[in-house]
Amino acid sequence: MLLLDDALIPQARLRQVVCAGDGLVLDYRDLGPGLRLWSRPAPLERLRKRLAHALPAGSGPAVVFAGSGDFHHVTPVLLERAVSAAGGPPVTLVHFDNHPDWVKFGPGAHCGSWVSLAARMPQVVRVLTIGVCSNDIRPAAARKADLSAVADGRLELYAYGAGPTERTFAVAGRQWPTIEGVGAWAFAHYLPGRIETEAVYITIDKDVLRPEEAGTNWDQGRMTAALLEEFLVAATRGRRLIGADVVGDWSRPRYGGGLAAGLLKRGEAALDQPWRAPSPEALARNEATNLMLLRLLREAGA
């Protein structure tokens, strides 16, 4: 458990299961405000150095729960560590999310920009983004995206649905089937064919799930937990899972990085995120979903 906020603090059962399996609880909440929503390079480097000490390469694959989806841009740091621990193999990054996380941003990383950073890592052969429903993939929003990884074939996006009459989603001259377009069963059989490496890394933002099944800081998708489980099994069967991370647990935000950065982050969140906190019932379901994901990912080898 990587504590960057308070999202995982109430999840006592998750902590118990993690620790019973020789897992760690890393309390790095002092870094959280500076990292939250977006970060310049220095806070990310501080996180990288702490993780290198706490999770040395010899400690093997890790499943990391990292709190709110506002921290999804720590995935490249975790992926870098996982690839190194695995000996540097070619890897496919399988990304479940209600958002494509492909916007242009820099210097540093944004929770909505990290995919292009991951796709440019030398060991990453392909990124498969799965389950997007948000308006971020509509033409007007896509104009803000870094589509270079799409153009060179290193990023593929499998939307949950692209419209009532559309079976495919297209951008930057590329086209892929949607989950609704081909049906969930067919997509689960299609997915393994897009993974051409033995090594796989999984990253999950629980905002890909319906609001009934998770409580997050972002607008949510339409995937069920059962369907997510089916796709995870399809993506990892017969593969070498070198690591995984899970975000998407709601927490009340604290922003840092300086006065100006804090104000900018508050303004951005007010425009982009729901104003109301999820219901207590939705927050309680987060722990059940996390426990399910931990079981699946451990069974798959992480």
C-alpha positions in Angstrom: 0.0 0.0 0.0 1.5 3.3 -1.1 -0.1 6.0 1.1 -0.1 9.3 -0.8 -3.4 10.4 0.7 -6.0 9.1 3.2 -8.0 7.0 0.8 -6.7 3.7 2.0 -6.6 4.5 5.7 -10.2 3.2 6.5 -9.5 -0.1 4.6 -8.4 -2.1 7.5 -9.2 -5.5 5.9 -7.1 -4.6 2.8 -4.2 -3.6 5.1 -4.5 -6.9 7.0 -4.4 -9.0 3.8 -1.5 -7.0 2.4 0.6 -7.4 5.5 -0.3 -11.1 5.9 1.1 -11.7 2.5 4.4 -10.0 3.5 3.3 -6.7 1.8 4.3 -3.3 3.0 2.5 -0.1 4.0 4.6 2.9 2.8 3.4 6.1 4.3 4.5 8.8 1.9 1.6 11.2 2.6 4.2 14.0 3.0 4.7 13.7 -0.7 1.0 13.5 -1.6 0.0 17.2 -1.9 2.9 18.0 -4.2 2.2 15.0 -6.4 -1.6 15.2 -6.4 -3.3 15.9 -9.8 0.0 16.8 -11.4 3.6 17.2 -10.4 6.8 18.8 -11.6 9.9 16.5 -11.9 11.4 17.1 -8.4 8.5 15.4 -6.4 8.4 12.5 -8.8 12.2 12.0 -8.3 11.8 12.1 -4.6 9.1 9.3 -4.9 11.4 7.3 -7.2 14.3 7.4 -4.7 12.1 6.4 -1.8 10.6 3.5 -3.7 14.1 2.3 -4.8 15.0 2.0 -1.2 11.7 0.5 0.0 11.2 -1.8 -3.0 14.7 -2.8 -4.3 14.8 -4.8 -7.5 15.5 -8.0 -5.7 12.1 -7.9 -4.0 10.3 -9.1 -7.1 6.8 -8.2 -8.5 4.6 -5.9 -6.6 0.9 -5.0 -6.6 0.7 -1.4 -5.4 -2.5 0.3 -4.2 -1.8 4.1 -4.5 -5.1 5.8 -3.4 -6.9 8.4 -5.5 -6.8 8.5 -9.3 -5.3 11.9 -8.9 -2.0 10.0 -8.5 -2.2 7.9 -11.6 0.9 9.6 -13.0 3.0 7.6 -10.5 2.5 4.6 -12.8 5.6 5.3 -14.9 7.7 5.3 -11.8 6.2 2.0 -10.6 6.5 0.5 -14.1 10.1 1.5 -14.3 10.8 -0.2 -11.1 8.8 -3.4 -12.2 10.7 -3.6 -15.5 14.1 -3.3 -13.7 13.1 -5.9 -11.1 12.0 -8.3 -13.9 15.4 -8.0 -15.7 14.3 -5.5 -18.4 12.1 -7.6 -20.6 9.9 -6.2 -23.4 6.5 -5.5 -21.7 2.9 -4.7 -22.6 1.1 -2.2 -20.4 -2.6 -3.0 -20.0 -4.4 0.1 -18.7 -8.0 0.0 -17.5 -9.5 3.5 -17.1 -12.5 5.7 -17.9 -10.1 8.3 -19.3 -7.3 8.0 -21.9 -4.7 9.9 -19.8 -3.0 11.1 -23.0 -3.1 15.0 -22.7 0.0 17.1 -23.4 1.7 18.3 -20.2 5.2 19.2 -19.0 7.6 19.5 -17.5 6.6 16.7 -15.1 3.5 14.5 -15.3 -0.3 14.9 -14.9 -2.7 12.2 -13.9 -4.2 12.8 -17.3 -0.9 12.8 -19.2 1.2 9.9 -18.1 0.3 7.4 -20.8 2.6 9.0 -23.4 5.5 8.9 -20.9 4.9 5.2 -20.3 4.6 4.5 -24.1 8.0 6.1 -24.7 9.8 3.8 -22.2 12.2 1.7 -24.2 11.0 -1.6 -22.9 7.3 -0.8 -23.5 6.2 -2.5 -26.7 2.6 -1.4 -26.5 0.0 0.3 -24.2 -3.6 -1.0 -24.4 -6.1 1.4 -22.9 -9.4 -0.3 -22.1 -12.8 0.8 -21.0 -12.9 4.6 -21.7 -16.3 6.2 -21.7 -15.4 9.8 -21.0 -15.7 12.7 -23.3 -11.9 13.0 -23.4 -11.9 10.8 -26.5 -14.4 13.0 -28.4 -12.8 14.9 -31.4 -12.7 18.3 -29.6 -11.0 16.9 -26.5 -8.7 14.6 -28.5 -7.1 17.7 -30.1 -5.4 18.3 -26.7 -3.9 14.8 -26.8 -0.4 13.7 -27.4 -1.2 11.2 -30.2 2.4 10.5 -31.2 2.2 7.0 -29.5 -1.0 6.3 -31.4 0.5 7.3 -34.7 3.5 5.0 -34.3 1.4 2.0 -33.1 2.5 2.0 -29.5 -0.8 3.0 -28.0 -4.2 1.4 -28.8 -7.5 2.6 -27.2 -10.5 0.2 -26.7 -13.4 2.4 -25.7 -16.3 0.9 -23.9 -18.5 2.4 -26.5 -18.2 5.1 -29.1 -21.8 5.9 -29.8 -25.1 4.2 -30.3 -24.4 3.2 -33.9 -20.6 3.0 -33.8 -18.8 -0.4 -33.4 -15.3 1.1 -33.6 -13.4 4.1 -32.3 -10.9 6.0 -34.6 -8.3 8.6 -34.0 -5.0 9.7 -35.7 -5.7 7.4 -38.6 -6.0 4.3 -36.4 -9.2 2.4 -35.6 -10.1 -0.2 -33.0 -13.2 -2.1 -32.0 -15.2 -1.0 -28.9 -16.2 -3.4 -26.2 -19.9 -2.7 -26.8 -19.4 -3.0 -30.5 -18.1 -6.5 -30.5 -19.5 -7.7 -27.2 -17.7 -8.4 -23.9 -17.2 -12.1 -24.6 -15.6 -11.5 -28.0 -13.4 -8.7 -26.6 -12.1 -11.0 -23.9 -11.0 -13.4 -26.6 -9.6 -10.6 -28.8 -7.5 -9.0 -26.1 -4.8 -11.6 -25.7 -4.0 -11.3 -29.4 -3.0 -7.7 -28.9 -0.4 -8.7 -26.3 2.7 -9.8 -28.1 5.1 -9.9 -25.1 5.5 -12.5 -22.4 5.7 -9.8 -19.7 2.7 -7.7 -18.8 2.1 -4.9 -16.4 -1.4 -4.0 -15.3 -2.6 -0.5 -14.2 -6.2 0.0 -13.0 -8.1 3.2 -12.3 -11.3 2.2 -10.6 -13.1 5.1 -12.3 -13.5 2.6 -15.2 -16.2 1.0 -13.1 -19.8 2.0 -12.7 -20.6 4.3 -9.8 -22.4 1.5 -8.1 -19.2 -0.5 -7.8 -16.6 2.2 -6.7 -16.3 5.6 -5.3 -13.7 7.8 -7.0 -12.7 11.5 -7.5 -13.6 11.4 -11.2 -16.5 10.8 -13.5 -17.0 7.0 -13.9 -17.4 4.5 -16.7 -19.8 1.6 -17.3 -17.7 -1.5 -16.7 -18.8 -4.0 -14.0 -16.4 -5.5 -11.6 -17.2 -8.9 -13.0 -16.3 -7.8 -16.5 -13.0 -6.2 -15.3 -12.2 -9.5 -13.6 -12.9 -11.3 -16.9 -10.6 -9.0 -18.9 -7.8 -9.2 -16.3 -7.9 -13.0 -16.5 -7.8 -12.8 -20.3 -4.8 -10.3 -20.2 -2.7 -12.3 -17.8 -3.4 -15.9 -18.6 -0.2 -17.6 -19.8 1.8 -14.4 -19.3 4.4 -13.2 -16.8 2.8 -10.5 -14.7 5.7 -8.3 -13.6 3.7 -5.9 -11.5 0.5 -3.9 -11.1 -0.9 -0.8 -9.6 -4.5 0.2 -8.6 -5.8 3.8 -8.1 -9.3 5.2 -7.9 -10.1 5.4 -4.2 -11.8 8.6 -3.3 -10.1 11.0 -0.9 -10.6 14.6 0.1 -7.9 16.4 -1.8 -5.0 18.4 -0.4 -3.0 20.2 -3.0 0.7 21.4 -2.8 3.7 22.2 -4.8 3.6 25.9 -3.9 1.0 28.6 -3.6 0.5 29.0 -7.4 0.5 25.3 -8.1 -2.1 24.7 -5.3 -4.4 27.4 -6.7 -4.1 26.0 -10.2 -4.9 22.5 -9.1 -7.9 23.6 -7.1 -9.2 25.5 -10.2 -8.6 22.5 -12.5 -10.3 20.1 -10.1 -13.3 22.4 -9.7 -13.8 22.3 -13.5 -13.1 18.7 -14.2 -14.2 16.7 -11.1 -17.6 16.0 -9.5 -18.3 18.4 -6.7 -20.0 15.8 -4.4 -18.2 13.0 -2.6 -19.4 9.5 -3.3 -21.9 7.9 -1.0 -20.6 6.0 2.1 -21.9 2.8 0.4 -19.7 3.4 -2.7 -16.7 4.1 -0.6 -17.2 0.9 1.4 -17.3 -1.1 -1.9 -13.9 0.2 -2.8 -12.3 -2.1 -0.2 -14.2 -5.1 -1.5 -13.1 -4.3 -5.1 -9.5 -3.8 -4.0 -9.5 -7.2 -2.2 -10.9 -8.8 -5.4 -8.2 -7.2 -7.5 -5.4 -8.1 -5.0 -6.6 -11.8 -5.1 -6.7 -11.9 -8.9 -3.3 -10.1 -9.4 -1.6 -12.3 -6.8 -3.0 -15.4 -8.5 -1.7 -14.1 -11.8 1.8 -13.9 -10.4 2.4 -10.4 -9.1 
